[in-house]
Amino acid sequence: MVKMHLGKVAEALGAEVAAVALEIFKRLDRRVYQGRSPRVVAASLAYIAAERLGLYVRERIIAEILDVSKLSIRDMAWRLRR
């Protein structure tokens, strides 16, 4: 499900952001995101990937693309970075 939502992000932000987000997702331990909404996880991964690529993308933009709360993105991104 996360991969499907990353496809939506790729349409809006570019394939490079989605590719980096997918690489981050593959390296994650499942316990970090287990039980969380796949849309929120995908949005957070896209936000972190954009940061790593040096792109300035606001949380609000990604939140609108996947229809999630920007606060949820911020919280999940914090969890994923740890």
Secondary structure as UniProt FT lines:
FT   HELIX           2..13
FT   HELIX           15..27
FT   HELIX           30..33
FT   TURN            34..35
FT   HELIX           38..52
FT   TURN            53..54
FT   HELIX           59..66
FT   HELIX           70..81
//
